[in-house]
Amino acid sequence: MESMYEYGYRKSTVRTDELVTDAHGNPISVVDAMLKAEDAAKSTTITPHLCYYSPRIPGNTGSAIRLCAVTGTILHLVEPLGFNLHDTKLRRAGLDYHDMAHVVLHPNFQSLVDSMPGSRIIAFTANATKLYTEVQYRPTDILLFGPEPGDIPDPMDIMGGPHVAEQVRLPMRPSLRSLNLTNCASIAIYEAWRQLDFSGGN
């Protein structure tokens, strides 16, 4: 299975509009294309890594898979998840990009921290005072986003723990609650990629 994938790009023998399938004709899922944590840590990336801590909405994670495919970003998902990785909403939002993005599943947050000891973790939280544009991003950084807004507040032991190097926020009008999770991640990834001269893009 591993030989079917290349980092961030579909093999040249597969057309961009072709749905990639396994040997039995079944569509490749995000589970099939999972990357091991140790391999993600050794990968040379062109953008910072993206981490969703305990995401709950499959469509948001599917959209993040598509975002990571087109930007060459590695997506880390930290359990517990609020959905099954075989969820049809996950596939629908990710379109047919699952084979083009590398996704890493961690059983807990400490697994992420331990697997990438040389990386800065930058937490995006409404509780921060520093703007996301005030950070100089590096490809080895991890951009951390907490669960989708709802009844559960940001887990501050994760978003503000000793492993976090920076806390930053996106500006919003004070009368409104929040942006969509993957909209926020897209803004952050593209700002980081802009600072890195859109290396690898065209």
N, C-alpha and C positions, 0 to 999 in steps of 0.2 A: 504493500500500500504506500509506503513512504516514497518510493521512486516515482509516484504519480505527480508529486508536487514540487514546485520550485518556490523559493521564498517570494511571496508577494505577487507572483505572476503565474498565469496558466502556461503550461507547456506550449511551445510554438506549433505543435501538431494539432492542437485543439482550437477550433474557431471561437471567437468571442461570444457568439450567440448559441454555442453548443452546450447543452446540459451534460455535465460530466457524470458518468455512471461507473459503477463497479463492474466486475466480471459477469455479474448476473443481470445487468441492466437496471439495477436500482440506483436512484440518484445519490450522489455522495452527500453525506450530511456533515454537519460541523463536528460531530463525534468522530467520524472517519478521518477527518483532517487535523485532529488534535495534535499539538506539539508538546513534547515533554518539557517540564520546567527547566531542567538542566540544559536542554538544547536551546530554549529561548534565551537563557542567560548568556550563552556563548554566541548567539546570532549577532551579526553586524546589522544594525538598523539605520534607516535614514530619518526616522522621526522617533520621539520618545515612545515608550510603551504606554498602553492605555489599560487601566484596571477598573473594573466594575466590582465593587464590594456588595455582595448579596443582592444582585439585581432581581426585580420581581416581575417585570413586564417583558414577555418574550419578544414583542415587536421592537422594543428599544434595543435589545441585544442583537436581534437580527439586523437592524439598521447599523449598529456598531460594527458588525461583521463586514457589511458593505463598505463602511467608512474605512476600516482597517485594510481592506483589500485594495482600495484605490490610492491609499496613502503609504502603503508598505509598513503599516503599524502592527505590532503584535498585541493582541487583546488577551488580557488576563481576567478570568472570572473567578471570584472567590465565593465558595459555598458558605452558607446555604443559598441555593437559587430558589426563586419563586415559581419555577416552571421546569418542565422536562426538556432536556436538550434535543429531543426528537419532536418537539412541539411544531405543529404546522405553521403557526404564526411566526415562529422563529425563522423557518425556511422561507416563508412568503416575504418577510421584511428583508431578508438577506438576499433575495432573488437567487441567482445561480452563482453567487460569489463564494460559497462555502469552501470550495477547493482552492481559492486564491488567497484566503486570509488565514493566518496562523492564530489559533486560539489555544490558550493554556488554561486548564482547570485546576484550581488549588482547593484542597479540602478545608483550609482555614487561612487566615491572614498571615499567620507566622510562616506558613509554607512559602508565601510570596516573598516575604522579607528575607528568609533564609536562602532562597534560591537566587536572589540578586543582591548580595551584600554590598556591592560597589555602586548601587544606584541611589540617586536622590528620589525620595517620594514627595511629590507635590500634591497636596490635598486641595481639591476644589470644594469650598464650603461657603454657604451664605454667612457664616459666623466670622469670616476673615475680614481684615481691613485692607490688605494689600490687593491691588488689581492684578489680574492674570498677565497683563502686558508688562508688568514691572519685573518679570523674571527672565533671565537669559537661559533658554532651554538647551538641553544637551540630548543627543540620541539615546543616552543610557538612562535618562530620567524615567520615572513612572508617574503618569498623571492619574491620580486616584479620585474616583467618584463614588459616593455612597449610594445607598438605596434610593429609588425614586421617591420623591416627596409624597407624604401621606400621613397616616396616623403615627407612624414610627419616625422619630427624629433621627438626625444624623448620629451614628454611633460614635460618640466623641472619643472613646478609647481607641478607635481606629483612625478617625479623621484628625485627631489632635494628639495622638500618642507620641512617645519618644522617637519612634521610627520616622516621623514626618519632618522633613527639612523645611518645608514652606507650607503655609496655608494661604490660598488666594481665592478671589471671587470674581465673578462676572458682574458688571454693573447692571442694575435694573431699576426701573421706576419703583419708588417705594410703595405704591399702592397695589402692586402685583406680586403674586406669591413666588412663582418660579418658572424657569424654562424647562422644556422637555430635556430629559437626561442626555440623549444622543445629540440634540442640538447643541447643548453645552460642550459635550466632548468634541464635536466637530469644530466649534469655534476655537477650542483650546489646541487641538491637533494642528489645525491650519495656521494658527499663530506661531506655534513652535516650528512648523515646517517652513513658514515664511522667514523666520529668523535664521533658519539653516539653508536659505537660498533655494528652497524647493528642490533640494538635491534628489535626483532620481526621477523627477517629474518632467513634464513638458507642457 
